[in-house]
Amino acid sequence: MAETSRRSNFVSLTPEEERLKIRDISLSSESQSREGDTFYLITQRWWQNWLDYVNQDQTNITNEDAPLRGSESAGFCASRRPVSIDNTDLIYDTTCEDSSFAELHDKLVEGRDYILLPQEVWDQLLSWYGGGPTLARKVISSGLSHTELAVEVYPLR
């Protein structure tokens, strides 16, 4: 219900405007990432549908005579705006009310099953599309000298 109220304030943007806004937010937030920041998991399937939607003008210009690949076979019309975010295929218990306790499926692979988004990008997409559940994960120090940063997708319990 909260997602519905968020979406009611939606100002219609073109796919190109959405793409540019997310690009700008992403570049800004990823360059400033530090330990303790929060990233969010989103299904690769939904993310790819959104990319197809916001890149449709570029696809139509560069591949005017080529058939669309992938998006048609998945039942997604490239010109149609994606429906609300649905991360339920990433977790075991889809009835869990508190997504902070939602347990991720074992052996999920970044880039195949999910994408990690900086908080600002997730917040923007959630305000436009609604949905969930919200799957937040923290950035931690890793590596032998703890100088590398990584998102702890499977935190210890």
N, C-alpha and C positions, 0 to 999 in steps of 0.2 A: 504494500500500500504506500509506503514511503517513496518507493521508486516512481509510482504513478504521479504523486504530487511533484516530484522533482521534474518530471517530464512535462508537466503542464506549463512550466515557465519557458519552454523550449522556443527559441527564435529560429525560424527556418533558415538554414544555411545551405548553400550549394555544396555538392560533394567536394568541389575544389576548395571552398572556404574551410570545410571541415578538415581536409587533408593538410592544408597549410597551417591551420591553428594547432593541430596535433603535432605536426613537424616542429613548429616553433617551440611549443611547450616541451617536447621531448628533448630537443637539442639543449635547451636551457637547463632542464632538470638533470639530465644524465651527465652533463659536464661538471655539475656541482655535487655529485653523489658522495656520501661519506657514511661511515659506520653509524648504524642506528636508523638510517633512512628506511622508509617502507616502500616496498614494491608490491605489485599485485599480479596474481596469475589471471590470465584470461585464456579461454580455449583458442587453440590455433584455428579451429574451424570458423569461429565467429570472427576472429581477427582477419582471416583470409577473405571472408565475405565482405567485411568492412573495407579492406584494401581494394577488392574488386570494385566496390561501389565508388570509392573516392578517386580511383584511378581510371574510371571508365572513359573519360574524355581522352586521356593519353592513349589508352588501348584502342579506341576508335580511330584516332588519328594515325597511329603507327601501324595498326593491323587492320586497315579498312576492309580488305578482302579476306583476311584470315578468320577462321571460326574461333569463337571464344573457347578457351581451354579450361577445363576444371570446373569453372563456375556453372556451366550449363549441366554438366553431368551430376553435379551435387544438387540440382534442383533450384539453383539460385539465379535469378535474372539479374544480370550485371547492372541494369539501370534501377533496380529496386533497392530502396534503403533497407539495411538489415533490421531485423526485429530486435527486441530487447536482448541484452547479454544473458547467455545461459551457460553458467559454469558447472552445472550439475553433473556433467559427464566426467569431471575431474575428481569428484569426491564419492565416498562410499555411501554415506547416509544423506540422501537428498531431503529428508524430512527434518534434519537438524535445524532448529530455529536460530541458534547462535553459530554463525559461520566461523568464529574464532576457534571453535571446537571441531570443525569439520575435518575429517581425516581424508587426506589425499590418497588416491589410488597409488599402489606401489608401482615403481618403475615407469613413472611418467617421464617423458623426454622433452626437454626444452626445445622449441622449434618444431617439434612434431606434434606434441599434445597440447602444449601451452606456450604462451609468450609472457615475459615479465615486463610490466609497465611501471614507470615511475608514478608516484602517488598523484602528481598533478595531471598526468595523462589519464589515469584511471578515473579521477574525479570528474574530468571533463566528459569522457565517454559515458560515464554513469549518469551525468546530468542530462545528456542528450538522449540516451537510449534506455536508461533504467535497467533493471534485471539484477543478476547476482547468481549465486551468493558471492559475497566479497571474500576473497582469499588473500589476505595480507601476509607478507613475509618481510623480515628484517634483513638489512645489509649487515654483514659481519666481517671482521678481519679474518683472513685465512692465509694459508701458506706457511712455510717454515718460520719466516720472520714476522708474520702477521702484518705484512705491508700491503697485501693484496686484498681487494674487497670482493665479496661474493654474496649472493642472496641465499639465505638459508631456507631452501624450499621445504625440506623435511627437518624441522627443528626437533631437538630432543624433547621428550616429554618427561 
